[in-house]
Amino acid sequence: MKAPFTNLQADGFNVHLANAQDFDLGRTFDTVFAGEIIEHLDDVHGFLASARRHLTPSGRLVLTTPNVFYVANFIYRWGGHGLVHYEHTCWFCEDALRRVLEVNGFSSVEISFTRHTSPTPFRKTANYLSQLLLPPRLAHDTLIAVAKVE
């Protein structure tokens, strides 16, 4: 895993390798972004405590995670298997994600939804139709949370 970091450092990026569940970079930031990470962790509290420790008093945590209630997850489950990545330890809906952020010291949690582009014409059509018929909490596959430090 060292080679990719070496390449980034050679390109002028300041790269640090740390455990996402307990890290200390020795400084604070206005924003901490964590894309598609929280669902891989077995210590969500440790991660959120570390992220909070790295935020300025008015800082924000921005994170994304798969939406457990995305309609395709039910279709895959109906077919006999779930659409769960083998490295995932948990899934979140907007209510559970908001609650976990709040009990870990974040406030003003805003949740929104987005989707990935579908790779095939059939799936593009199915996604388009689901967006017309369903609310975003069911039609979109990704949650976006923006939370302030309490």
TAHU-V942978 format. One record per pair of residues at least 12 apart in sequence whose ideal C-beta (glycine too) atoms are under 10 Angstrom apart, sorted by sequence separation. I is the first residue (numbers start at 0). J is the second residue. D is the distance in Angstrom with one decimal. If there is no record, write none. Layout:
i:I j:J d:D
i:I j:J d:D
This chain:
i:4 j:16 d:6.2
i:50 j:62 d:8.3
i:96 j:108 d:7.8
i:97 j:109 d:9.0
i:114 j:126 d:6.7
i:126 j:138 d:7.6
i:33 j:46 d:7.6
i:37 j:50 d:9.7
i:47 j:60 d:7.7
i:69 j:82 d:8.5
i:97 j:110 d:6.0
i:126 j:139 d:9.1
i:19 j:33 d:7.8
i:33 j:47 d:9.3
i:36 j:50 d:9.7
i:96 j:110 d:6.5
i:126 j:140 d:8.9
i:1 j:16 d:8.5
i:47 j:62 d:9.3
i:93 j:108 d:9.3
i:114 j:129 d:9.2
i:0 j:16 d:7.6
i:20 j:36 d:9.9
i:31 j:47 d:10.0
i:46 j:62 d:9.4
i:67 j:83 d:9.6
i:94 j:110 d:8.7
i:114 j:130 d:7.8
i:19 j:36 d:5.9
i:33 j:50 d:6.7
i:65 j:82 d:8.7
i:93 j:110 d:4.3
i:19 j:37 d:8.9
i:31 j:49 d:9.0
i:32 j:50 d:9.6
i:65 j:83 d:8.8
i:72 j:90 d:8.4
i:92 j:110 d:9.4
i:93 j:111 d:8.9
i:20 j:39 d:10.0
i:31 j:50 d:4.8
i:65 j:84 d:8.1
i:91 j:110 d:9.6
i:93 j:112 d:7.9
i:19 j:39 d:8.1
i:20 j:40 d:5.7
i:31 j:51 d:8.5
i:19 j:40 d:6.3
i:20 j:41 d:7.6
i:21 j:42 d:7.6
i:31 j:52 d:9.7
i:69 j:90 d:9.8
i:114 j:135 d:8.6
i:18 j:40 d:9.8
i:20 j:42 d:4.1
i:28 j:50 d:9.5
i:31 j:53 d:5.7
i:65 j:87 d:7.7
i:67 j:89 d:9.0
i:68 j:90 d:9.0
i:112 j:134 d:8.9
i:113 j:135 d:8.6
i:19 j:42 d:8.9
i:20 j:43 d:8.2
i:22 j:45 d:9.0
i:30 j:53 d:9.9
i:31 j:54 d:5.9
i:64 j:87 d:9.4
i:67 j:90 d:3.9
i:68 j:91 d:9.5
i:69 j:92 d:9.7
i:112 j:135 d:4.1
i:117 j:140 d:9.7
i:18 j:42 d:9.2
i:20 j:44 d:8.5
i:21 j:45 d:5.0
i:22 j:46 d:8.5
i:30 j:54 d:7.9
i:38 j:62 d:9.8
i:66 j:90 d:8.3
i:67 j:91 d:6.1
i:68 j:92 d:5.2
i:111 j:135 d:7.7
i:112 j:136 d:6.3
i:114 j:138 d:7.3
i:115 j:139 d:9.0
i:20 j:45 d:3.9
i:21 j:46 d:8.1
i:24 j:49 d:9.0
i:27 j:52 d:8.0
i:28 j:53 d:5.7
i:29 j:54 d:7.7
i:30 j:55 d:9.1
i:37 j:62 d:5.9
i:38 j:63 d:9.6
i:39 j:64 d:9.4
i:64 j:89 d:9.0
i:65 j:90 d:6.3
i:66 j:91 d:7.7
i:67 j:92 d:5.0
i:68 j:93 d:8.2
i:111 j:136 d:10.0
i:112 j:137 d:9.1
i:114 j:139 d:4.4
i:115 j:140 d:5.9
i:19 j:45 d:8.3
i:20 j:46 d:5.1
i:22 j:48 d:10.0
i:23 j:49 d:7.2
i:27 j:53 d:5.6
i:28 j:54 d:6.4
i:29 j:55 d:5.5
i:36 j:62 d:7.1
i:37 j:63 d:8.6
i:38 j:64 d:5.0
i:64 j:90 d:7.8
i:65 j:91 d:7.8
i:66 j:92 d:7.0
i:67 j:93 d:9.4
i:68 j:94 d:9.7
i:110 j:136 d:8.9
i:112 j:138 d:7.7
i:113 j:139 d:5.8
i:114 j:140 d:5.3
i:115 j:141 d:6.8
i:18 j:45 d:8.4
i:19 j:46 d:5.4
i:20 j:47 d:9.5
i:21 j:48 d:8.1
i:22 j:49 d:4.8
i:26 j:53 d:7.2
i:27 j:54 d:6.1
i:28 j:55 d:6.8
i:31 j:58 d:7.1
i:32 j:59 d:9.3
i:33 j:60 d:7.1
i:34 j:61 d:8.4
i:35 j:62 d:8.6
i:36 j:63 d:8.5
i:37 j:64 d:5.1
i:38 j:65 d:6.1
i:64 j:91 d:5.3
i:66 j:93 d:7.7
i:112 j:139 d:3.7
i:113 j:140 d:8.1
i:114 j:141 d:6.5
i:18 j:46 d:9.1
i:20 j:48 d:9.0
i:21 j:49 d:5.9
i:22 j:50 d:8.7
i:24 j:52 d:9.2
i:25 j:53 d:9.1
i:27 j:55 d:4.9
i:29 j:57 d:7.4
i:30 j:58 d:6.4
i:31 j:59 d:7.7
i:32 j:60 d:8.1
i:33 j:61 d:7.4
i:34 j:62 d:7.0
i:35 j:63 d:5.7
i:36 j:64 d:7.9
i:37 j:65 d:9.8
i:64 j:92 d:10.0
i:67 j:95 d:8.1
i:111 j:139 d:8.7
i:112 j:140 d:8.3
i:113 j:141 d:4.9
i:20 j:49 d:7.1
i:23 j:52 d:7.1
i:24 j:53 d:6.1
i:26 j:55 d:9.8
i:27 j:56 d:8.7
i:29 j:58 d:5.3
i:30 j:59 d:5.4
i:31 j:60 d:5.1
i:32 j:61 d:4.9
i:33 j:62 d:4.3
i:34 j:63 d:4.9
i:35 j:64 d:6.5
i:38 j:67 d:9.3
i:62 j:91 d:9.7
i:67 j:96 d:9.5
i:112 j:141 d:6.7
i:113 j:142 d:8.3
i:19 j:49 d:7.5
i:22 j:52 d:8.8
i:23 j:53 d:8.0
i:28 j:58 d:6.3
i:29 j:59 d:7.2
i:30 j:60 d:7.7
i:31 j:61 d:7.3
i:32 j:62 d:7.3
i:33 j:63 d:7.7
i:34 j:64 d:8.7
i:35 j:65 d:7.5
i:66 j:96 d:9.3
i:111 j:141 d:9.4
i:112 j:142 d:6.3
i:113 j:143 d:5.9
i:18 j:49 d:8.6
i:19 j:50 d:8.9
i:22 j:53 d:8.0
i:27 j:58 d:6.9
i:28 j:59 d:9.4
i:30 j:61 d:6.1
i:31 j:62 d:8.4
i:32 j:63 d:8.6
i:33 j:64 d:8.7
i:111 j:142 d:7.7
i:112 j:143 d:7.0
i:17 j:49 d:8.5
i:28 j:60 d:9.9
i:64 j:96 d:6.8
i:110 j:142 d:6.1
i:111 j:143 d:4.8
i:110 j:143 d:7.1
i:111 j:144 d:8.2
i:62 j:96 d:8.3
i:109 j:143 d:8.4
i:110 j:144 d:5.4
i:111 j:145 d:8.0
i:109 j:144 d:7.1
i:110 j:145 d:8.1
i:108 j:144 d:6.1
i:109 j:145 d:4.6
i:110 j:146 d:9.2
i:108 j:145 d:7.4
i:109 j:146 d:7.5
i:62 j:100 d:8.6
i:107 j:145 d:8.2
i:108 j:146 d:4.5
i:109 j:147 d:9.2
i:105 j:144 d:8.7
i:107 j:146 d:6.7
i:108 j:147 d:8.0
i:60 j:100 d:7.5
i:105 j:145 d:9.6
i:106 j:146 d:7.0
i:107 j:147 d:4.4
i:105 j:146 d:3.7
i:106 j:147 d:5.3
i:107 j:148 d:9.5
i:93 j:135 d:9.7
i:94 j:136 d:9.7
i:104 j:146 d:9.2
i:105 j:147 d:6.5
i:106 j:148 d:7.6
i:107 j:149 d:8.7
i:60 j:103 d:9.6
i:69 j:112 d:8.8
i:93 j:136 d:6.3
i:103 j:146 d:9.1
i:104 j:147 d:10.0
i:105 j:148 d:6.6
i:106 j:149 d:4.4
i:60 j:104 d:10.0
i:66 j:110 d:9.8
i:68 j:112 d:9.9
i:92 j:136 d:7.8
i:100 j:144 d:6.4
i:104 j:148 d:7.0
i:105 j:149 d:6.2
i:38 j:83 d:9.4
i:39 j:84 d:8.2
i:43 j:88 d:8.6
i:60 j:105 d:6.3
i:69 j:114 d:8.4
i:97 j:142 d:9.7
i:99 j:144 d:9.5
i:100 j:145 d:9.7
i:101 j:146 d:8.2
i:104 j:149 d:5.0
i:38 j:84 d:7.9
i:42 j:88 d:9.3
i:43 j:89 d:7.4
i:59 j:105 d:8.9
i:66 j:112 d:6.5
i:71 j:117 d:9.6
i:96 j:142 d:5.9
i:100 j:146 d:4.7
i:103 j:149 d:9.3
i:39 j:86 d:5.4
i:40 j:87 d:9.7
i:41 j:88 d:5.1
i:66 j:113 d:9.2
i:95 j:142 d:9.8
i:96 j:143 d:9.8
i:97 j:144 d:7.4
i:100 j:147 d:9.7
i:38 j:86 d:8.6
i:39 j:87 d:6.3
i:40 j:88 d:6.3
i:41 j:89 d:8.4
i:43 j:91 d:9.4
i:59 j:107 d:8.7
i:60 j:108 d:9.2
i:61 j:109 d:9.8
i:63 j:111 d:10.0
i:66 j:114 d:9.0
i:96 j:144 d:5.5
i:101 j:149 d:8.4
i:35 j:84 d:9.4
i:38 j:87 d:4.9
i:39 j:88 d:6.4
i:40 j:89 d:8.0
i:51 j:100 d:9.7
i:93 j:142 d:5.9
i:97 j:146 d:8.4
i:100 j:149 d:9.8
i:37 j:87 d:9.9
i:38 j:88 d:6.9
i:39 j:89 d:8.9
i:50 j:100 d:10.0
i:54 j:104 d:9.9
i:59 j:109 d:9.4
i:63 j:113 d:7.8
i:65 j:115 d:9.9
i:92 j:142 d:7.8
i:93 j:143 d:9.8
i:96 j:146 d:9.3
i:37 j:88 d:9.3
i:38 j:89 d:5.9
i:54 j:105 d:9.2
i:71 j:122 d:8.6
i:74 j:125 d:9.0
i:91 j:142 d:6.4
i:93 j:144 d:8.2
i:35 j:87 d:9.9
i:37 j:89 d:8.0
i:38 j:90 d:6.2
i:47 j:99 d:7.4
i:51 j:103 d:7.1
i:52 j:104 d:9.8
i:90 j:142 d:9.9
i:37 j:90 d:10.0
i:38 j:91 d:6.9
i:43 j:96 d:10.0
i:47 j:100 d:7.0
i:50 j:103 d:8.9
i:51 j:104 d:5.3
i:91 j:144 d:8.7
i:37 j:91 d:7.3
i:50 j:104 d:9.8
i:51 j:105 d:7.0
i:71 j:125 d:8.1
i:44 j:99 d:8.4
i:47 j:102 d:9.1
i:48 j:103 d:6.7
i:50 j:105 d:8.9
i:70 j:125 d:9.2
i:71 j:126 d:8.4
i:74 j:129 d:9.9
i:43 j:99 d:6.2
i:47 j:103 d:4.0
i:48 j:104 d:7.6
i:70 j:126 d:9.5
i:43 j:100 d:9.7
i:46 j:103 d:8.9
i:47 j:104 d:7.3
i:38 j:96 d:10.0
i:44 j:102 d:8.6
i:45 j:103 d:9.8
i:47 j:105 d:7.3
i:71 j:129 d:8.0
i:82 j:140 d:9.2
i:37 j:96 d:8.0
i:44 j:103 d:6.0
i:70 j:129 d:5.6
i:43 j:103 d:7.7
i:44 j:104 d:10.0
i:69 j:129 d:9.1
i:37 j:99 d:8.4
i:70 j:132 d:9.3
i:37 j:100 d:9.7
i:70 j:133 d:6.1
i:69 j:133 d:9.7
i:73 j:137 d:8.8
i:72 j:137 d:9.7
i:70 j:136 d:9.7
i:71 j:137 d:9.6
i:69 j:136 d:8.7
i:70 j:137 d:4.9
i:71 j:138 d:9.5
i:68 j:136 d:6.0
i:69 j:137 d:6.8
i:70 j:138 d:6.4
i:72 j:140 d:8.2
i:66 j:135 d:9.0
i:68 j:137 d:5.9
i:69 j:138 d:7.7
i:70 j:139 d:9.3
i:71 j:140 d:6.8
i:66 j:136 d:7.2
i:68 j:138 d:10.0
i:69 j:139 d:6.6
i:70 j:140 d:8.9
i:66 j:137 d:8.4
i:68 j:139 d:9.7
i:69 j:140 d:4.3
i:66 j:138 d:9.4
i:68 j:140 d:9.9
i:69 j:141 d:8.1
i:66 j:139 d:6.2
i:67 j:140 d:10.0
i:69 j:142 d:9.3
i:66 j:140 d:5.6
i:68 j:142 d:9.4
i:65 j:140 d:6.3
i:66 j:141 d:5.9
i:67 j:142 d:8.7
i:65 j:141 d:6.3
i:66 j:142 d:4.9
i:64 j:141 d:7.2
i:65 j:142 d:7.4
i:66 j:143 d:9.7
i:63 j:141 d:5.5
i:64 j:142 d:5.3
i:63 j:142 d:6.6
i:64 j:143 d:8.6
i:62 j:142 d:8.4
i:63 j:143 d:5.3
i:64 j:144 d:7.7
i:62 j:143 d:7.6
i:63 j:144 d:7.7
i:61 j:143 d:7.2
i:62 j:144 d:5.2
i:61 j:144 d:7.2
i:62 j:145 d:8.4
i:60 j:144 d:7.4
i:61 j:145 d:5.2
i:62 j:146 d:8.1
i:59 j:144 d:9.8
i:60 j:145 d:7.4
i:61 j:146 d:8.1
i:59 j:145 d:5.7
i:60 j:146 d:4.9
i:59 j:146 d:6.6
i:60 j:147 d:8.0
i:58 j:146 d:9.7
i:59 j:147 d:5.6
i:60 j:148 d:7.8
i:58 j:147 d:7.4
i:59 j:148 d:7.7
i:57 j:147 d:7.3
i:58 j:148 d:5.4
i:56 j:147 d:9.5
i:57 j:148 d:7.5
i:54 j:146 d:9.6
i:56 j:148 d:6.5
i:54 j:147 d:8.5
i:55 j:148 d:7.8
i:54 j:148 d:4.8
i:51 j:146 d:9.2
i:53 j:148 d:9.9
i:50 j:146 d:9.4
i:52 j:148 d:9.6
i:51 j:148 d:5.9
i:50 j:148 d:9.4
i:51 j:149 d:8.4
i:47 j:146 d:9.1
i:38 j:142 d:9.9
i:37 j:142 d:9.7
i:35 j:141 d:8.2
i:34 j:141 d:9.4
i:37 j:144 d:8.9
i:34 j:143 d:9.4
i:33 j:144 d:9.4
i:30 j:145 d:9.2
i:31 j:146 d:10.0
i:31 j:148 d:9.8
i:27 j:148 d:9.8
